[in-house]
Amino acid sequence: MNNRIKELRLARDWSQGDLAGALSVSRQTVNAIENGRYDPSLPLAFTIAGVFGLKIEDVFEP
């Protein structure tokens, strides 16, 4: 699944650790999602979208 997480994170000048803290996941999880090695659960995907103030379809593409 393609996503815009890295782009959105960098636009806010957040580190992977900053985003991980906001999501209550590890930095490694953020890294894996950004690099397409891990697809987040649906609840986590909604949380990610919410952190950025976007709809889920604005962050993730199938």
PDB file of N, CA, C, O and CB in Angstrom:
ATOM      1  N   MET A   1       0.851  -1.180   0.000  1.00  0.00           N
ATOM      2  CA  MET A   1       0.000   0.000   0.000  1.00  0.00           C
ATOM      3  C   MET A   1       0.895   1.241   0.000  1.00  0.00           C
ATOM      4  O   MET A   1       1.807   1.366   0.818  1.00  0.00           O
ATOM      5  CB  MET A   1      -0.967   0.000   1.231  1.00  0.00           C
ATOM      6  N   ASN A   2       0.620   2.137  -0.917  1.00  0.00           N
ATOM      7  CA  ASN A   2       1.370   3.389  -0.978  1.00  0.00           C
ATOM      8  C   ASN A   2       0.811   4.362   0.053  1.00  0.00           C
ATOM      9  O   ASN A   2      -0.377   4.336   0.376  1.00  0.00           O
ATOM     10  CB  ASN A   2       1.313   4.004  -2.403  1.00  0.00           C
ATOM     11  N   ASN A   3       1.693   5.221   0.562  1.00  0.00           N
ATOM     12  CA  ASN A   3       1.231   6.212   1.524  1.00  0.00           C
ATOM     13  C   ASN A   3       2.070   7.476   1.413  1.00  0.00           C
ATOM     14  O   ASN A   3       3.138   7.477   0.801  1.00  0.00           O
ATOM     15  CB  ASN A   3       1.288   5.651   2.955  1.00  0.00           C
ATOM     16  N   ARG A   4       1.572   8.549   2.011  1.00  0.00           N
ATOM     17  CA  ARG A   4       2.242   9.851   1.990  1.00  0.00           C
ATOM     18  C   ARG A   4       2.797  10.213   3.368  1.00  0.00           C
ATOM     19  O   ARG A   4       3.060  11.384   3.639  1.00  0.00           O
ATOM     20  CB  ARG A   4       1.271  10.940   1.512  1.00  0.00           C
ATOM     21  N   ILE A   5       2.974   9.234   4.226  1.00  0.00           N
ATOM     22  CA  ILE A   5       3.335   9.529   5.608  1.00  0.00           C
ATOM     23  C   ILE A   5       4.659  10.279   5.710  1.00  0.00           C
ATOM     24  O   ILE A   5       4.751  11.274   6.429  1.00  0.00           O
ATOM     25  CB  ILE A   5       3.410   8.246   6.407  1.00  0.00           C
ATOM     26  N   LYS A   6       5.672   9.818   5.007  1.00  0.00           N
ATOM     27  CA  LYS A   6       6.976  10.493   5.088  1.00  0.00           C
ATOM     28  C   LYS A   6       6.862  11.940   4.623  1.00  0.00           C
ATOM     29  O   LYS A   6       7.382  12.845   5.275  1.00  0.00           O
ATOM     30  CB  LYS A   6       8.030   9.746   4.241  1.00  0.00           C
ATOM     31  N   GLU A   7       6.194  12.156   3.516  1.00  0.00           N
ATOM     32  CA  GLU A   7       5.997  13.505   2.985  1.00  0.00           C
ATOM     33  C   GLU A   7       5.270  14.394   4.002  1.00  0.00           C
ATOM     34  O   GLU A   7       5.680  15.528   4.251  1.00  0.00           O
ATOM     35  CB  GLU A   7       5.205  13.449   1.663  1.00  0.00           C
ATOM     36  N   LEU A   8       4.199  13.872   4.578  1.00  0.00           N
ATOM     37  CA  LEU A   8       3.421  14.636   5.558  1.00  0.00           C
ATOM     38  C   LEU A   8       4.228  14.902   6.821  1.00  0.00           C
ATOM     39  O   LEU A   8       4.162  15.990   7.394  1.00  0.00           O
ATOM     40  CB  LEU A   8       2.131  13.893   5.910  1.00  0.00           C
ATOM     41  N   ARG A   9       4.988  13.902   7.251  1.00  0.00           N
ATOM     42  CA  ARG A   9       5.809  14.045   8.462  1.00  0.00           C
ATOM     43  C   ARG A   9       6.883  15.106   8.255  1.00  0.00           C
ATOM     44  O   ARG A   9       7.080  15.970   9.109  1.00  0.00           O
ATOM     45  CB  ARG A   9       6.460  12.695   8.844  1.00  0.00           C
ATOM     46  N   LEU A  10       7.576  15.042   7.124  1.00  0.00           N
ATOM     47  CA  LEU A  10       8.653  16.000   6.863  1.00  0.00           C
ATOM     48  C   LEU A  10       8.124  17.423   6.694  1.00  0.00           C
ATOM     49  O   LEU A  10       8.797  18.384   7.066  1.00  0.00           O
ATOM     50  CB  LEU A  10       9.429  15.588   5.619  1.00  0.00           C
ATOM     51  N   ALA A  11       6.919  17.559   6.132  1.00  0.00           N
ATOM     52  CA  ALA A  11       6.316  18.887   5.969  1.00  0.00           C
ATOM     53  C   ALA A  11       6.067  19.557   7.317  1.00  0.00           C
ATOM     54  O   ALA A  11       6.016  20.783   7.412  1.00  0.00           O
ATOM     55  CB  ALA A  11       5.002  18.782   5.189  1.00  0.00           C
ATOM     56  N   ARG A  12       5.913  18.745   8.348  1.00  0.00           N
ATOM     57  CA  ARG A  12       5.698  19.273   9.704  1.00  0.00           C
ATOM     58  C   ARG A  12       6.983  19.314  10.517  1.00  0.00           C
ATOM     59  O   ARG A  12       6.976  19.688  11.689  1.00  0.00           O
ATOM     60  CB  ARG A  12       4.664  18.434  10.437  1.00  0.00           C
ATOM     61  N   ASP A  13       8.084  18.927   9.885  1.00  0.00           N
ATOM     62  CA  ASP A  13       9.395  18.897  10.534  1.00  0.00           C
ATOM     63  C   ASP A  13       9.402  17.972  11.741  1.00  0.00           C
ATOM     64  O   ASP A  13      10.002  18.285  12.770  1.00  0.00           O
ATOM     65  CB  ASP A  13       9.806  20.300  10.956  1.00  0.00           C
ATOM     66  N   TRP A  14       8.730  16.826  11.610  1.00  0.00           N
ATOM     67  CA  TRP A  14       8.683  15.810  12.671  1.00  0.00           C
ATOM     68  C   TRP A  14       9.675  14.708  12.359  1.00  0.00           C
ATOM     69  O   TRP A  14       9.863  14.350  11.197  1.00  0.00           O
ATOM     70  CB  TRP A  14       7.255  15.224  12.824  1.00  0.00           C
ATOM     71  N   SER A  15      10.301  14.177  13.369  1.00  0.00           N
ATOM     72  CA  SER A  15      11.123  12.982  13.210  1.00  0.00           C
ATOM     73  C   SER A  15      10.203  11.763  13.226  1.00  0.00           C
ATOM     74  O   SER A  15       9.025  11.861  13.570  1.00  0.00           O
ATOM     75  CB  SER A  15      12.211  12.885  14.334  1.00  0.00           C
ATOM     76  N   GLN A  16      10.756  10.622  12.851  1.00  0.00           N
ATOM     77  CA  GLN A  16       9.972   9.383  12.972  1.00  0.00           C
ATOM     78  C   GLN A  16       9.611   9.145  14.426  1.00  0.00           C
ATOM     79  O   GLN A  16       8.528   8.639  14.722  1.00  0.00           O
ATOM     80  CB  GLN A  16      10.753   8.169  12.406  1.00  0.00           C
ATOM     81  N   GLY A  17      10.502   9.501  15.330  1.00  0.00           N
ATOM     82  CA  GLY A  17      10.223   9.350  16.754  1.00  0.00           C
ATOM     83  C   GLY A  17       9.078  10.224  17.218  1.00  0.00           C
ATOM     84  O   GLY A  17       8.259   9.805  18.036  1.00  0.00           O
ATOM     85  N   ASP A  18       9.019  11.451  16.692  1.00  0.00           N
ATOM     86  CA  ASP A  18       7.912  12.357  17.042  1.00  0.00           C
ATOM     87  C   ASP A  18       6.575  11.755  16.626  1.00  0.00           C
ATOM     88  O   ASP A  18       5.620  11.729  17.403  1.00  0.00           O
ATOM     89  CB  ASP A  18       8.103  13.739  16.371  1.00  0.00           C
ATOM     90  N   LEU A  19       6.524  11.269  15.384  1.00  0.00           N
ATOM     91  CA  LEU A  19       5.287  10.673  14.891  1.00  0.00           C
ATOM     92  C   LEU A  19       4.956   9.407  15.666  1.00  0.00           C
ATOM     93  O   LEU A  19       3.800   9.176  16.020  1.00  0.00           O
ATOM     94  CB  LEU A  19       5.396  10.365  13.394  1.00  0.00           C
ATOM     95  N   ALA A  20       5.965   8.592  15.928  1.00  0.00           N
ATOM     96  CA  ALA A  20       5.741   7.359  16.690  1.00  0.00           C
ATOM     97  C   ALA A  20       5.131   7.670  18.051  1.00  0.00           C
ATOM     98  O   ALA A  20       4.215   6.975  18.492  1.00  0.00           O
ATOM     99  CB  ALA A  20       7.059   6.584  16.865  1.00  0.00           C
ATOM    100  N   GLY A  21       5.623   8.694  18.712  1.00  0.00           N
ATOM    101  CA  GLY A  21       5.076   9.086  20.008  1.00  0.00           C
ATOM    102  C   GLY A  21       3.621   9.507  19.909  1.00  0.00           C
ATOM    103  O   GLY A  21       2.812   9.161  20.771  1.00  0.00           O
ATOM    104  N   ALA A  22       3.282  10.253  18.860  1.00  0.00           N
ATOM    105  CA  ALA A  22       1.899  10.692  18.671  1.00  0.00           C
ATOM    106  C   ALA A  22       0.969   9.517  18.388  1.00  0.00           C
ATOM    107  O   ALA A  22      -0.225   9.574  18.681  1.00  0.00           O
ATOM    108  CB  ALA A  22       1.818  11.703  17.532  1.00  0.00           C
ATOM    109  N   LEU A  23       1.532   8.441  17.810  1.00  0.00           N
ATOM    110  CA  LEU A  23       0.730   7.278  17.448  1.00  0.00           C
ATOM    111  C   LEU A  23       0.792   6.159  18.480  1.00  0.00           C
ATOM    112  O   LEU A  23       0.061   5.174  18.377  1.00  0.00           O
ATOM    113  CB  LEU A  23       1.176   6.752  16.118  1.00  0.00           C
ATOM    114  N   SER A  24       1.652   6.306  19.463  1.00  0.00           N
ATOM    115  CA  SER A  24       1.888   5.256  20.477  1.00  0.00           C
ATOM    116  C   SER A  24       2.366   3.952  19.839  1.00  0.00           C
ATOM    117  O   SER A  24       1.918   2.863  20.200  1.00  0.00           O
ATOM    118  CB  SER A  24       0.602   4.995  21.286  1.00  0.00           C
ATOM    119  N   VAL A  25       3.287   4.089  18.881  1.00  0.00           N
ATOM    120  CA  VAL A  25       3.948   2.939  18.266  1.00  0.00           C
ATOM    121  C   VAL A  25       5.451   3.197  18.306  1.00  0.00           C
ATOM    122  O   VAL A  25       5.888   4.277  18.703  1.00  0.00           O
ATOM    123  CB  VAL A  25       3.444   2.699  16.789  1.00  0.00           C
ATOM    124  N   SER A  26       6.233   2.214  17.898  1.00  0.00           N
ATOM    125  CA  SER A  26       7.686   2.392  17.890  1.00  0.00           C
ATOM    126  C   SER A  26       8.125   3.159  16.645  1.00  0.00           C
ATOM    127  O   SER A  26       7.404   3.213  15.649  1.00  0.00           O
ATOM    128  CB  SER A  26       8.398   1.025  17.953  1.00  0.00           C
ATOM    129  N   ARG A  27       9.308   3.748  16.714  1.00  0.00           N
ATOM    130  CA  ARG A  27       9.892   4.424  15.564  1.00  0.00           C
ATOM    131  C   ARG A  27      10.080   3.434  14.419  1.00  0.00           C
ATOM    132  O   ARG A  27       9.925   3.784  13.249  1.00  0.00           O
ATOM    133  CB  ARG A  27      11.237   5.080  15.941  1.00  0.00           C
ATOM    134  N   GLN A  28      10.417   2.194  14.769  1.00  0.00           N
ATOM    135  CA  GLN A  28      10.620   1.163  13.755  1.00  0.00           C
ATOM    136  C   GLN A  28       9.320   0.882  12.991  1.00  0.00           C
ATOM    137  O   GLN A  28       9.348   0.602  11.792  1.00  0.00           O
ATOM    138  CB  GLN A  28      11.145  -0.130  14.407  1.00  0.00           C
ATOM    139  N   THR A  29       8.190   0.957  13.688  1.00  0.00           N
ATOM    140  CA  THR A  29       6.899   0.759  13.029  1.00  0.00           C
ATOM    141  C   THR A  29       6.643   1.873  12.027  1.00  0.00           C
ATOM    142  O   THR A  29       6.209   1.611  10.905  1.00  0.00           O
ATOM    143  CB  THR A  29       5.760   0.700  14.064  1.00  0.00           C
ATOM    144  N   VAL A  30       6.908   3.113  12.421  1.00  0.00           N
ATOM    145  CA  VAL A  30       6.744   4.245  11.502  1.00  0.00           C
ATOM    146  C   VAL A  30       7.641   4.059  10.286  1.00  0.00           C
ATOM    147  O   VAL A  30       7.200   4.268   9.156  1.00  0.00           O
ATOM    148  CB  VAL A  30       7.067   5.585  12.211  1.00  0.00           C
ATOM    149  N   ASN A  31       8.884   3.671  10.503  1.00  0.00           N
ATOM    150  CA  ASN A  31       9.822   3.443   9.408  1.00  0.00           C
ATOM    151  C   ASN A  31       9.301   2.366   8.462  1.00  0.00           C
ATOM    152  O   ASN A  31       9.346   2.537   7.244  1.00  0.00           O
ATOM    153  CB  ASN A  31      11.198   3.045   9.957  1.00  0.00           C
ATOM    154  N   ALA A  32       8.809   1.264   9.008  1.00  0.00           N
ATOM    155  CA  ALA A  32       8.313   0.161   8.188  1.00  0.00           C
ATOM    156  C   ALA A  32       7.082   0.580   7.377  1.00  0.00           C
ATOM    157  O   ALA A  32       6.945   0.185   6.219  1.00  0.00           O
ATOM    158  CB  ALA A  32       7.975  -1.045   9.073  1.00  0.00           C
ATOM    159  N   ILE A  33       6.197   1.364   7.967  1.00  0.00           N
ATOM    160  CA  ILE A  33       5.014   1.826   7.247  1.00  0.00           C
ATOM    161  C   ILE A  33       5.432   2.781   6.133  1.00  0.00           C
ATOM    162  O   ILE A  33       4.962   2.654   5.003  1.00  0.00           O
ATOM    163  CB  ILE A  33       4.014   2.516   8.211  1.00  0.00           C
ATOM    164  N   GLU A  34       6.306   3.731   6.438  1.00  0.00           N
ATOM    165  CA  GLU A  34       6.762   4.687   5.433  1.00  0.00           C
ATOM    166  C   GLU A  34       7.405   3.999   4.239  1.00  0.00           C
ATOM    167  O   GLU A  34       7.240   4.442   3.102  1.00  0.00           O
ATOM    168  CB  GLU A  34       7.743   5.662   6.049  1.00  0.00           C
ATOM    169  N   ASN A  35       8.128   2.930   4.486  1.00  0.00           N
ATOM    170  CA  ASN A  35       8.860   2.246   3.428  1.00  0.00           C
ATOM    171  C   ASN A  35       8.081   1.095   2.802  1.00  0.00           C
ATOM    172  O   ASN A  35       8.631   0.336   2.004  1.00  0.00           O
ATOM    173  CB  ASN A  35      10.157   1.733   3.966  1.00  0.00           C
ATOM    174  N   GLY A  36       6.810   0.960   3.158  1.00  0.00           N
ATOM    175  CA  GLY A  36       5.954  -0.039   2.541  1.00  0.00           C
ATOM    176  C   GLY A  36       6.231  -1.471   2.950  1.00  0.00           C
ATOM    177  O   GLY A  36       5.796  -2.404   2.275  1.00  0.00           O
ATOM    178  N   ARG A  37       6.948  -1.658   4.047  1.00  0.00           N
ATOM    179  CA  ARG A  37       7.231  -3.007   4.524  1.00  0.00           C
ATOM    180  C   ARG A  37       6.170  -3.512   5.496  1.00  0.00           C
ATOM    181  O   ARG A  37       6.169  -4.686   5.868  1.00  0.00           O
ATOM    182  CB  ARG A  37       8.589  -3.044   5.188  1.00  0.00           C
ATOM    183  N   TYR A  38       5.266  -2.620   5.905  1.00  0.00           N
ATOM    184  CA  TYR A  38       4.231  -2.979   6.873  1.00  0.00           C
ATOM    185  C   TYR A  38       2.988  -2.154   6.570  1.00  0.00           C
ATOM    186  O   TYR A  38       3.062  -0.932   6.451  1.00  0.00           O
ATOM    187  CB  TYR A  38       4.717  -2.743   8.343  1.00  0.00           C
ATOM    188  N   ASP A  39       1.850  -2.821   6.446  1.00  0.00           N
ATOM    189  CA  ASP A  39       0.576  -2.130   6.279  1.00  0.00           C
ATOM    190  C   ASP A  39      -0.078  -2.020   7.645  1.00  0.00           C
ATOM    191  O   ASP A  39      -0.285  -3.032   8.316  1.00  0.00           O
ATOM    192  CB  ASP A  39      -0.354  -2.875   5.264  1.00  0.00           C
ATOM    193  N   PRO A  40      -0.406  -0.803   8.066  1.00  0.00           N
ATOM    194  CA  PRO A  40      -1.003  -0.630   9.392  1.00  0.00           C
ATOM    195  C   PRO A  40      -2.403  -1.228   9.462  1.00  0.00           C
ATOM    196  O   PRO A  40      -3.086  -1.376   8.449  1.00  0.00           O
ATOM    197  CB  PRO A  40      -1.053   0.850   9.757  1.00  0.00           C
ATOM    198  N   SER A  41      -2.807  -1.563  10.668  1.00  0.00           N
ATOM    199  CA  SER A  41      -4.188  -2.005  10.888  1.00  0.00           C
ATOM    200  C   SER A  41      -5.118  -0.841  10.550  1.00  0.00           C
ATOM    201  O   SER A  41      -4.683   0.308  10.482  1.00  0.00           O
ATOM    202  CB  SER A  41      -4.407  -2.494  12.371  1.00  0.00           C
ATOM    203  N   LEU A  42      -6.372  -1.138  10.344  1.00  0.00           N
ATOM    204  CA  LEU A  42      -7.337  -0.089  10.028  1.00  0.00           C
ATOM    205  C   LEU A  42      -7.439   0.953  11.149  1.00  0.00           C
ATOM    206  O   LEU A  42      -7.456   2.149  10.855  1.00  0.00           O
ATOM    207  CB  LEU A  42      -8.707  -0.706   9.766  1.00  0.00           C
ATOM    208  N   PRO A  43      -7.508   0.541  12.431  1.00  0.00           N
ATOM    209  CA  PRO A  43      -7.536   1.559  13.485  1.00  0.00           C
ATOM    210  C   PRO A  43      -6.280   2.446  13.481  1.00  0.00           C
ATOM    211  O   PRO A  43      -6.375   3.655  13.691  1.00  0.00           O
ATOM    212  CB  PRO A  43      -7.684   0.886  14.846  1.00  0.00           C
ATOM    213  N   LEU A  44      -5.109   1.847  13.244  1.00  0.00           N
ATOM    214  CA  LEU A  44      -3.880   2.650  13.206  1.00  0.00           C
ATOM    215  C   LEU A  44      -3.894   3.583  11.999  1.00  0.00           C
ATOM    216  O   LEU A  44      -3.460   4.731  12.104  1.00  0.00           O
ATOM    217  CB  LEU A  44      -2.631   1.738  13.163  1.00  0.00           C
ATOM    218  N   ALA A  45      -4.380   3.112  10.865  1.00  0.00           N
ATOM    219  CA  ALA A  45      -4.456   3.963   9.676  1.00  0.00           C
ATOM    220  C   ALA A  45      -5.356   5.172   9.930  1.00  0.00           C
ATOM    221  O   ALA A  45      -5.025   6.285   9.521  1.00  0.00           O
ATOM    222  CB  ALA A  45      -4.975   3.157   8.471  1.00  0.00           C
ATOM    223  N   PHE A  46      -6.485   4.963  10.599  1.00  0.00           N
ATOM    224  CA  PHE A  46      -7.360   6.084  10.943  1.00  0.00           C
ATOM    225  C   PHE A  46      -6.680   7.039  11.923  1.00  0.00           C
ATOM    226  O   PHE A  46      -6.847   8.255  11.825  1.00  0.00           O
ATOM    227  CB  PHE A  46      -8.673   5.568  11.540  1.00  0.00           C
ATOM    228  N   THR A  47      -5.919   6.493  12.861  1.00  0.00           N
ATOM    229  CA  THR A  47      -5.189   7.337  13.812  1.00  0.00           C
ATOM    230  C   THR A  47      -4.137   8.172  13.092  1.00  0.00           C
ATOM    231  O   THR A  47      -3.985   9.361  13.372  1.00  0.00           O
ATOM    232  CB  THR A  47      -4.526   6.476  14.904  1.00  0.00           C
ATOM    233  N   ILE A  48      -3.415   7.554  12.171  1.00  0.00           N
ATOM    234  CA  ILE A  48      -2.405   8.279  11.391  1.00  0.00           C
ATOM    235  C   ILE A  48      -3.061   9.432  10.637  1.00  0.00           C
ATOM    236  O   ILE A  48      -2.580  10.564  10.685  1.00  0.00           O
ATOM    237  CB  ILE A  48      -1.681   7.326  10.399  1.00  0.00           C
ATOM    238  N   ALA A  49      -4.159   9.145   9.943  1.00  0.00           N
ATOM    239  CA  ALA A  49      -4.860  10.196   9.209  1.00  0.00           C
ATOM    240  C   ALA A  49      -5.315  11.308  10.149  1.00  0.00           C
ATOM    241  O   ALA A  49      -5.218  12.489   9.818  1.00  0.00           O
ATOM    242  CB  ALA A  49      -6.064   9.612   8.458  1.00  0.00           C
ATOM    243  N   GLY A  50      -5.810  10.925  11.318  1.00  0.00           N
ATOM    244  CA  GLY A  50      -6.269  11.918  12.285  1.00  0.00           C
ATOM    245  C   GLY A  50      -5.161  12.807  12.801  1.00  0.00           C
ATOM    246  O   GLY A  50      -5.369  14.002  13.005  1.00  0.00           O
ATOM    247  N   VAL A  51      -3.982  12.239  13.015  1.00  0.00           N
ATOM    248  CA  VAL A  51      -2.839  13.030  13.488  1.00  0.00           C
ATOM    249  C   VAL A  51      -2.500  14.130  12.483  1.00  0.00           C
ATOM    250  O   VAL A  51      -2.105  15.232  12.862  1.00  0.00           O
ATOM    251  CB  VAL A  51      -1.606  12.121  13.723  1.00  0.00           C
ATOM    252  N   PHE A  52      -2.663  13.813  11.192  1.00  0.00           N
ATOM    253  CA  PHE A  52      -2.368  14.798  10.155  1.00  0.00           C
ATOM    254  C   PHE A  52      -3.584  15.645   9.789  1.00  0.00           C
ATOM    255  O   PHE A  52      -3.477  16.551   8.963  1.00  0.00           O
ATOM    256  CB  PHE A  52      -1.845  14.101   8.919  1.00  0.00           C
ATOM    257  N   GLY A  53      -4.740  15.363  10.392  1.00  0.00           N
ATOM    258  CA  GLY A  53      -5.942  16.131  10.107  1.00  0.00           C
ATOM    259  C   GLY A  53      -6.494  15.881   8.713  1.00  0.00           C
ATOM    260  O   GLY A  53      -7.089  16.768   8.101  1.00  0.00           O
ATOM    261  N   LEU A  54      -6.288  14.652   8.209  1.00  0.00           N
ATOM    262  CA  LEU A  54      -6.710  14.303   6.861  1.00  0.00           C
ATOM    263  C   LEU A  54      -7.646  13.105   6.882  1.00  0.00           C
ATOM    264  O   LEU A  54      -7.773  12.413   7.892  1.00  0.00           O
ATOM    265  CB  LEU A  54      -5.498  14.012   5.979  1.00  0.00           C
ATOM    266  N   LYS A  55      -8.306  12.872   5.738  1.00  0.00           N
ATOM    267  CA  LYS A  55      -9.086  11.663   5.573  1.00  0.00           C
ATOM    268  C   LYS A  55      -8.124  10.527   5.240  1.00  0.00           C
ATOM    269  O   LYS A  55      -7.052  10.755   4.680  1.00  0.00           O
ATOM    270  CB  LYS A  55     -10.176  11.834   4.465  1.00  0.00           C
ATOM    271  N   ILE A  56      -8.512   9.317   5.584  1.00  0.00           N
ATOM    272  CA  ILE A  56      -7.637   8.168   5.375  1.00  0.00           C
ATOM    273  C   ILE A  56      -7.227   8.018   3.910  1.00  0.00           C
ATOM    274  O   ILE A  56      -6.095   7.632   3.617  1.00  0.00           O
ATOM    275  CB  ILE A  56      -8.325   6.900   5.849  1.00  0.00           C
ATOM    276  N   GLU A  57      -8.146   8.324   2.989  1.00  0.00           N
ATOM    277  CA  GLU A  57      -7.815   8.192   1.569  1.00  0.00           C
ATOM    278  C   GLU A  57      -6.857   9.268   1.081  1.00  0.00           C
ATOM    279  O   GLU A  57      -6.307   9.152  -0.014  1.00  0.00           O
ATOM    280  CB  GLU A  57      -9.072   8.233   0.745  1.00  0.00           C
ATOM    281  N   ASP A  58      -6.648  10.318   1.880  1.00  0.00           N
ATOM    282  CA  ASP A  58      -5.668  11.348   1.533  1.00  0.00           C
ATOM    283  C   ASP A  58      -4.257  10.952   1.977  1.00  0.00           C
ATOM    284  O   ASP A  58      -3.279  11.594   1.593  1.00  0.00           O
ATOM    285  CB  ASP A  58      -6.060  12.686   2.170  1.00  0.00           C
ATOM    286  N   VAL A  59      -4.156   9.896   2.782  1.00  0.00           N
ATOM    287  CA  VAL A  59      -2.862   9.421   3.272  1.00  0.00           C
ATOM    288  C   VAL A  59      -2.449   8.117   2.596  1.00  0.00           C
ATOM    289  O   VAL A  59      -1.276   7.921   2.279  1.00  0.00           O
ATOM    290  CB  VAL A  59      -2.909   9.228   4.784  1.00  0.00           C
ATOM    291  N   PHE A  60      -3.410   7.234   2.379  1.00  0.00           N
ATOM    292  CA  PHE A  60      -3.120   5.894   1.858  1.00  0.00           C
ATOM    293  C   PHE A  60      -3.777   5.657   0.508  1.00  0.00           C
ATOM    294  O   PHE A  60      -4.886   6.124   0.253  1.00  0.00           O
ATOM    295  CB  PHE A  60      -3.583   4.834   2.845  1.00  0.00           C
ATOM    296  N   GLU A  61      -3.074   4.920  -0.358  1.00  0.00           N
ATOM    297  CA  GLU A  61      -3.605   4.484  -1.650  1.00  0.00           C
ATOM    298  C   GLU A  61      -3.401   2.973  -1.747  1.00  0.00           C
ATOM    299  O   GLU A  61      -2.356   2.460  -1.347  1.00  0.00           O
ATOM    300  CB  GLU A  61      -2.903   5.236  -2.851  1.00  0.00           C
ATOM    301  N   PRO A  62      -4.402   2.258  -2.279  1.00  0.00           N
ATOM    302  CA  PRO A  62      -4.211   0.805  -2.436  1.00  0.00           C
ATOM    303  C   PRO A  62      -3.196   0.499  -3.530  1.00  0.00           C
ATOM    304  O   PRO A  62      -2.911  -0.668  -3.800  1.00  0.00           O
ATOM    305  CB  PRO A  62      -5.551   0.116  -2.761  1.00  0.00           C
TER     306      PRO A  62
END
